[in-house]
Amino acid sequence: MTTLKNAVVLVTGGSRGLGKALVEELFARGAGKVYATARDPRTITHPDVVPLALEVTDPDSVAAVAAQAPDVTVLINNAGVATGSRLLTSPLDDVRREFEINYYGPLLMTRAFAPVIEANGGGHILNVHSVLSWLANGSGYSSSKAAIWSQTNSLRLELRPRGIHVTGLHMGYVDTDMTATVDAPKADAHDIAVAALDGIEAGADEVLGDDLTRRVKSALSRDVAAMYEQAAA
């Protein structure tokens, strides 16, 4: 189990949305230090956070952040992007950008910080997924989230012997800037942050953040058509 009280945590994409909610909830739970990253660290406004500049697709930037945060015991890979790309019609560069940020970014961060966390006695990594990890919708985003789900499951096996537990967080729409134009029910970012951190402290392999996600997960063993019917119910 991972205790967040007095832990040293790094949250990517920590300036707004779910990342900001995670930072606030970490301090509410007594985290000892919280690093938060953004392309422009001036956008990180929490008075107690340690802001760091990061471009998650740049190995040199990732290495620099790892060097600046050698005391981390918990890594939260939250940074992500949705370009609105469609697999059959959008420029491939848009699809590649989603994979670079949503899949390769967390992998670069994990490769950089696994030795750090191990050297500090072990700890935890949380990867932010989506219900679209399971429920494809023809977008590059859903494909990238399916890929990070598989990555998380592989890394859990790889890192467990090194004293590092890996959790995947799944949820539907969350009320953030990313979903501002979406007309659909949305979860509160604070509620998702609470569920995510509860999952870390409980040592959960997966956190299902809302009712839609729980419905879809329960249908994964069914016929594919039946699963989509249940998700739409």
Phi, psi and omega per residue, in radians:
M1 nan 2.562 3.130
T2 -1.905 2.161 3.072
T3 -1.657 2.201 -3.115
L4 -1.478 -0.354 3.066
K5 -1.096 2.179 -3.120
N6 1.254 0.057 3.113
A7 -1.253 2.770 3.043
V8 -1.894 2.029 -2.943
V9 -2.136 2.464 3.014
L10 -2.063 2.228 3.139
V11 -2.033 2.072 3.042
T12 -1.424 2.608 -3.087
G13 1.079 0.810 -2.997
G14 -1.627 0.187 -3.041
S15 -1.576 -0.320 -3.068
R16 -2.760 3.034 3.039
G17 1.017 -2.430 -3.121
L18 -1.085 -0.653 3.136
G19 -1.049 -0.761 3.111
K20 -1.114 -0.717 3.114
A21 -1.126 -0.652 3.085
L22 -1.117 -0.762 3.119
V23 -1.039 -0.811 -3.117
E24 -1.108 -0.715 -3.127
E25 -1.250 -0.563 3.069
L26 -1.082 -0.777 3.100
F27 -1.152 -0.629 3.100
A28 -1.088 -0.478 3.141
R29 -1.608 0.069 3.044
G30 1.517 0.433 3.076
A31 -0.988 2.461 -3.089
G32 -1.288 -0.634 3.102
K33 -2.683 2.451 3.085
V34 -2.238 2.067 2.948
Y35 -1.593 2.433 3.034
A36 -2.291 2.420 -3.093
T37 -1.976 2.706 3.021
A38 -2.804 2.784 3.042
R39 -1.015 -0.714 3.072
D40 -2.023 1.767 -3.064
P41 -1.116 -0.219 3.098
R42 -1.208 -0.278 3.107
T43 -1.416 -0.101 3.107
I44 -1.583 2.013 -2.923
T45 -1.917 -0.127 -3.126
H46 -1.082 2.292 -3.006
P47 -1.195 -0.379 -3.057
D48 -1.782 -0.109 -3.060
V49 -1.381 2.722 3.000
V50 -1.753 1.835 -3.080
P51 -1.427 2.430 3.117
L52 -2.346 2.457 3.054
A53 -1.381 2.357 -3.140
L54 -2.641 2.352 2.883
E55 -2.015 1.882 -2.947
V56 -1.185 -0.272 3.129
T57 -1.580 -0.047 -3.066
D58 -1.856 1.922 -3.117
P59 -0.984 -0.626 3.132
D60 -1.167 -0.696 3.101
S61 -1.137 -0.734 3.110
V62 -1.091 -0.777 3.129
A63 -1.084 -0.668 3.125
A64 -1.129 -0.714 3.111
V65 -1.135 -0.733 3.113
A66 -1.070 -0.631 3.115
A67 -1.229 -0.529 -3.130
Q68 -1.461 -0.215 -3.076
A69 -2.272 1.093 -3.033
P70 -1.362 -0.051 -3.087
D71 -1.830 0.159 -3.070
V72 -1.153 2.400 3.027
T73 -2.084 -0.281 3.113
V74 -2.344 2.216 3.094
L75 -1.988 2.231 3.073
I76 -2.017 1.906 3.125
N77 -1.511 1.547 -3.071
N78 -1.811 -0.483 -3.053
A79 -1.011 2.349 3.132
G80 -2.807 3.004 -3.123
V81 -2.540 2.575 2.989
A82 -2.241 1.948 -3.094
T83 -1.560 -0.174 -3.036
G84 1.418 0.222 -3.070
S85 -1.183 2.568 3.026
R86 -1.955 2.416 -3.002
L87 -1.076 -0.584 -3.035
L88 -1.685 -0.302 -2.988
T89 -2.185 -0.361 -3.067
S90 -1.457 2.766 3.020
P91 -0.984 2.382 -3.131
L92 -1.062 -0.467 3.114
D93 -1.080 -0.582 3.102
D94 -1.181 -0.726 3.099
V95 -1.136 -0.772 3.136
R96 -1.073 -0.658 -3.134
R97 -1.079 -0.716 3.117
E98 -1.110 -0.718 3.104
F99 -1.191 -0.677 3.133
E100 -1.057 -0.731 -3.088
I101 -1.486 -0.776 -2.998
N102 -1.469 -0.433 -3.125
Y103 -1.948 -1.007 -3.071
Y104 -1.263 -0.541 3.102
G105 -1.030 -0.944 3.084
P106 -1.046 -0.602 3.125
L107 -1.163 -0.749 3.080
L108 -1.061 -0.758 3.137
M109 -1.116 -0.737 -3.132
T110 -1.150 -0.740 3.117
R111 -1.093 -0.619 -3.139
A112 -1.315 -0.655 -3.000
F113 -1.709 -0.248 3.092
A114 -1.020 -0.779 3.082
P115 -1.123 -0.592 3.122
V116 -1.140 -0.870 -3.114
I117 -1.123 -0.725 3.115
E118 -1.071 -0.765 -3.141
A119 -1.132 -0.447 3.126
N120 -1.583 0.233 3.039
G121 1.741 0.124 -3.135
G122 1.712 2.955 -3.109
G123 2.999 -2.314 -2.915
H124 -2.615 2.598 2.971
I125 -2.246 2.299 3.046
L126 -2.018 2.183 3.035
N127 -1.862 2.323 -3.138
V128 -1.552 2.026 3.129
H129 -1.806 -2.501 -3.134
S130 -2.902 2.760 2.959
V131 -1.048 -0.416 3.115
L132 -1.298 -0.058 2.920
S133 -1.061 -0.518 -3.084
W134 -1.931 -0.488 -2.988
L135 -1.928 1.520 -3.058
A136 -1.162 2.542 3.131
N137 -2.344 0.358 3.090
G138 1.431 0.133 -3.084
S139 -1.807 2.740 2.987
G140 -1.108 -0.578 3.142
Y141 -1.050 -0.873 -3.098
S142 -1.121 -0.635 3.104
S143 -1.128 -0.708 3.139
S144 -1.179 -0.584 3.134
K145 -1.311 -0.551 3.005
A146 -1.107 -0.672 -3.137
A147 -1.183 -0.720 -3.139
I148 -1.213 -0.533 3.039
W149 -1.045 -0.829 3.110
S150 -1.104 -0.714 3.102
Q151 -1.033 -0.798 -3.127
T152 -1.037 -0.773 -3.129
N153 -1.123 -0.627 3.086
S154 -1.217 -0.789 -3.102
L155 -1.143 -0.536 3.097
R156 -1.018 -0.752 3.125
L157 -1.215 -0.678 -3.103
E158 -1.212 -0.627 -2.978
L159 -1.689 -0.299 -3.127
R160 -0.966 -0.777 3.126
P161 -1.124 -0.263 3.138
R162 -1.691 0.169 3.083
G163 1.392 0.396 -3.123
I164 -2.123 2.078 3.092
H165 -1.599 2.537 -3.095
V166 -2.149 2.213 -3.121
T167 -2.073 2.468 3.016
G168 -1.886 2.304 3.122
L169 -1.847 2.131 3.109
H170 -2.025 2.458 3.058
M171 -2.813 2.849 3.037
G172 -1.492 -2.542 3.141
Y173 -1.125 2.385 3.059
V174 -2.065 2.488 -3.067
D175 -1.305 1.491 -3.136
T176 -2.388 3.110 3.108
D177 -1.018 -0.613 -3.081
M178 -1.072 -0.527 -3.078
T179 -1.898 0.316 -3.043
A180 -1.031 -0.543 -3.095
T181 -1.646 0.048 -3.097
V182 -1.571 2.218 3.108
D183 -1.734 1.507 -3.099
A184 -2.834 2.813 3.071
P185 -1.027 2.440 -3.099
K186 -2.315 2.486 3.042
A187 -1.394 2.700 3.058
D188 -1.360 2.342 -3.090
A189 -1.035 -0.653 3.129
H190 -1.101 -0.715 3.142
D191 -1.117 -0.688 3.110
I192 -1.181 -0.689 3.104
A193 -1.080 -0.748 3.103
V194 -1.055 -0.812 -3.140
A195 -1.092 -0.703 -3.136
A196 -1.107 -0.803 -3.103
L197 -1.280 -0.566 2.997
D198 -1.034 -0.713 3.135
G199 -1.123 -0.717 3.077
I200 -1.037 -0.848 -3.069
E201 -1.198 -0.451 3.116
A202 -1.518 -0.130 -3.098
G203 1.261 0.532 -3.106
A204 -1.265 2.519 3.015
D205 -1.320 -0.651 3.122
E206 -2.380 2.572 3.020
V207 -2.080 2.192 3.109
L208 -1.830 1.896 -2.874
G209 -1.430 -0.271 -3.080
D210 -2.700 3.052 -3.056
D211 -1.121 -0.713 3.125
L212 -1.020 -0.792 -3.129
T213 -1.096 -0.726 3.117
R214 -1.122 -0.665 3.112
R215 -1.134 -0.791 -3.118
V216 -1.144 -0.747 -3.135
K217 -1.083 -0.678 -3.123
S218 -1.192 -0.330 -3.092
A219 -1.706 0.022 -3.024
L220 -1.112 -0.474 -3.122
S221 -1.470 -0.064 -3.112
R222 -1.517 3.013 2.979
D223 -0.955 2.504 -3.048
V224 -1.012 -0.762 -3.132
A225 -1.089 -0.708 3.128
A226 -1.138 -0.621 3.126
M227 -1.103 -0.752 3.135
Y228 -1.192 -0.597 3.078
E229 -1.120 -0.744 -3.140
Q230 -1.159 -0.684 -3.133
A231 -1.117 -0.568 -3.108
A232 -1.432 -0.200 -3.072
A233 -1.205 nan nan
